Amino acid sequence: MDLPKERLEPRADGTLCLHGRSWLPCYDDLRSMIMHESHKSRYSIHSGSEKMYHDMKKLYWWPNMKADIATYVSKCLTYAKVKAEHQRPSGLLVQTAIPVWKWDNITMDFITKLPKSSQGFDTIWVIVDRLTKSDHFLPIKENDPMDKLARLYDRIVTRHGTPVLIICDRDGRFTSNFWKTFQKALGTNLDMSTAYHPETDGQSKSTIQTLEDMLRACVIDFGKGWVKHFPLAKFSYNSSYHASIKVTPYEALYGRKCRSPVCWAEVGEAQLTGPEMIQETTEKIILIKQRIQADQDRQKSYADRKQKPMEFKVGDRVMLKVSH
């Protein structure tokens, strides 16, 4: 029996815990069952080993847990299929300013060329808040007209308010006169990055890539029925640990932890009311901003280590890729 050196504490329900985390003995397939629930269930769609470990270590403990999780994820065929390969861009990494408040600055992208769902959808519109990393993803058809996309976007505005800034690539839908006029009427600025060029927003690209991997895994797992499982994919992402903010997007947005089938313990009710609750929320946002800044600094330092600034002179000819 692989007991820890420190003393295990019994709970009222008969389970043992170490520093508040449930100790999982090497009994039958117990550990594998928990890892399966945390990786392959409909509430947790194929996250990477680091994200999975950060979520699980708050609840469970056993010897070599991190290594076991890494081995488990490495053997997942679906995860292997969707895991993206990243190409290093040229030039130094350029970071945008950290947003002031939730859903003030958002980033968006399209995941295209998916197998058609039973409803005819073949594209996912991904919209992410740059501060809390919370998201919405909307199933659409690749040839949907812009007025339909505008009606879908209205749902985001009615829930979160009009954003100050949208960061997006040069997809034809975003560069269209309709979209530019629509956003100008709302008072929202557009900041268009260019693929394979010094990045406008490296953190958001990373978040979008994580979501794309997860959503493609959802499509692989559920075939033509992938659309009806979107709420579960959204739940999985928003209740999973995010490295740049050191909490889950759900907690960053709502100020409390999210209950899930994997989390058996009570989350508890907030005792704060009125001004105290406002103060606590404000303090959390300040902390999240500090974490994002620290992550951006690390990301830029790493990205710039082997990169050189790109210099241009007036009259130089440059190639601009506009297909993204």
N, C-alpha and C positions, 0 to 999 in steps of 0.2 A: 504494500500500500504506500503511495507516494505522498505522505503527509509532510507539510511544511515544518520548518524548524520552530516557527512561532506558534503559539497556542491558538487552536481554533476555538471560536466562541459559538455555543449552541444558540439557535433561535427557538422561538416558541413552537414553530411548526416542525421541529426536529432536525432541520438542516443545519449544517455547520458553515460558519463564515470566517473570513480573514479580512480584518479591517473593513467590515461592512459588505464584502463581496462573497457571494456564494461559492463555497469550495465544491468543485465537481470531481468526485473520485473516478478512478479509472474502472468504471463499472459498465460492463456490456458496451452498448453503443451510445451511452449518455452524452459524452463529449461531441461525438459526431452528430448526434441529433441537434444539439444546441448550435453547432456550427452550421448545420444545414438550415436551421430556422433563421440564422443570422445572415445567411448568404443567398440561399436559393428559394426561400419561401416567397409568397406573393407580397409580403410586407417588407422584403429586403432583397431587392433585385440585383444580385451579382456585383456587390461593391468590391473594391480592391482590398488586399490583405491589410494594409495600414489603416484604412478607414474602418474596416471590420474589427480590427484589434482594438482601436480606440473606443468603439462602441461597446464591445464585449467586456473590456477590462474594467468598466465601471460596475459591472454586475457579477462577473464570475472570475474565478482564479483556479488554475492548476499549473503544475510545473511545465515549463517549456511551452506555455500557451501560445506565445507569439509565433514560435517556430511551427507549431502544429497548424495554426491558422494559415500561415504562408504556404505550407505544404498542401493544405486542403484547397486553397484558392488556385494554386498552380495546376491542380488536377481537374479544374472545372473547364469543360470544353466550351461552354457558352462564353465564359469570361475570356478565354483565349481567342475566340472568334472576334470579339468586339473591342479588345484592348487596342488602343490606337498607337501607332508608331509616330513619333514626333520628329519633325525636321527642324534643325536649328536655323532661325532666320538670320539674315545679314544685318549688320549695324547694331548699335547699342539699344538696349531695352528702354523704351520711353513709357513712364507710368503716368496715368492721369491722376488728377486730384481726388482725394478720398471724399466720398459724398458726405453732406452735412447731416442728412436724416434718411430714414427708411423710404425706399422707393422714390427718392429724389432723382437718382441716377440709375438707369437700367441699361442692360445690354441684351441684344436679341440676335437670333440666328435661325436658319432653317436646316433641318435634317431631312434630306431628300432621298429619292430613289428607294423608298421602302416598299416591301411587298404590299399590294393593295389590301386594305382591310375589307371586311364584309360590307362596310358602308361606303367603300370607294376611296377612302383616305390613303394617301401615299407619302405624305409630308408632315413633319412636326414643326410647329413654330415654337421656339424656346425663348422665353422672356425671363430674365434673372435680375433681381435687385443687387446692385454692386455692393451695398453695405451689409445686409443681413444674409445674402446669398440665397434667400428664399426665391421661389420660382413659380412660373406657370408654364405648362406646355399644352399647346392647342393643336389637335389633329386637323389638318386641312388637305385640300387637293392641290397638286402642284399648279394647276391652271385656274385656281380660284381667282375671280376678279378682285381688284383692289378695294372696291366698295364693301365687299364681303369681309375682307381682312380688317377694314376700318371698323366694321360693326363688332367683330370679335375683340378688337383692341379696346373698344368702348368698355368692355367688361373689366379690363384691367384698370382703366381710369376711374370707373365708378367705385371700385374696391379700394384703390390705393391713392387716388388723386392723380393729377397731371404731373408727369416727371419734368424735371428741369432739363435733363440731358438724356439722349439715347445714343449709345455707342453700338454701331453695327458695321457690317462690311459693305461692299459695293454690289450687293445683290440687286438685280434689276428692279425688284419690287421696292427696295429702299431708295433707289436713285430716281424713281419715277416722279414726274411733276405732281401727280395726285398725292403721293405720300409726303413730299416736301411741303406742299401747300396745306395739307391736312395738319401736319405738325406745327407749321408756322401759325396756323389759326389757333392751335392749342397753347401756343407760347413755349413750345419745346424745341430745343436746339438739337441738331443732328451732328454727330461726330463719327465720320466713316473711316475705319481702319482699312489697311490694305493687306491682303494675305501675302505671306512670304516677304515681308518688308519689316523694318523696325516697328515693333508692336505698339499699337495705341494703348492697349490695356491687357497686359499679359495675364493678370489674375483672372479677368473675366473669360479670356480664351481658355484658361485651364478649367474653370468651372463649366463652361459650355461643353468642353471635351469630355469631362466626367459625366455630364448629363447625357451626351450623345452615346457614350459607351453603355450607360445604364438603359437608355431607351431602346437601343438596338438589341440589347439582351432581352428586353421585354418582348420585342417583335419576334425574336428567335424562339423564345419560350412559348408564346401564345399564338403564333401564326396569324391567321386572318382575324382572330378575335382580340388583337392587341389593344384596340381602342378602349374596350370596356375595362381593361386592367390598368388604364392610366391613373386613376385615383390611387391605386396601390403603389404605382411607381413614384408618384408625387409624394406619397406618405413616406416611402422608403428613403427618398433623397432628403426631404426636409427634416427627417428625424435621425439622420446620420451625421456623425461628427465631421466638421469641416476644418481642415488644418489651419487655414489662414485666420479664422476668427476664434478657434479653440472651443467652439460650442456647436450645436446643431443649428441649422437655419431656423427651425421652429422656435427654439429658445431665444435666438437673436431677435426674431420678429415679435414674439408674444411675451417674452420675459419669464417663461416657465418651461420646465421640461415636458416632453410629450410622452404619454403612456403608449406602450406598444405590447404586442403579445409576448415579446422576448423579455420585457421588463415586468417582473412579477410584483415588485415592491410598489407601495403607494407613492405617488408623486407628491401628494400633499397639497394643501390649499394655501394660497398666499394670505397672510394676515395683514398686509399693508392696505391702507385705503387712502383716498384723497391725495394730499400733497406728498405723503411719504411714497406712494406708489409712483407718482410722477418723478420724484427725485431718484428713486431706484432705477427706473427705466432710463432716465437721462444718464445716470452713472454707468449703466451697462453699455449704452451706445458709445460713450466716451472710451470705455475699455475696449470695445470692439474696434473702434477707429485706431486705437494705439496698436492693437494686434495686427490689423491690416497694414498699417504703416511699417511695422517691424517685418512683416512677411514680404511686403513690397521691397524693402531695403535688402533683405536677404536674396530675394528673387533677382533684383537688378544686379547685385554684386556677383551672383553666380552667372547670370546671363552675359554680363559684360567682360567676364574674366578672359575669354579668348576671342572677344569681338573687337573690332576697330570702328571708330566713327566713320560714317560715310560722308564724304565731302563732295559738293558740287559747285561748279562755277557757272555764272551766267553764260548761257549759250550751249551748255552741255546737253547732249541728247540722252534721255533716260527712257527705259522701257517700263511702262506702268501696267500691271496686271489688274484688269477690271472685272474679271469673271467671278470675284468673290466679294 
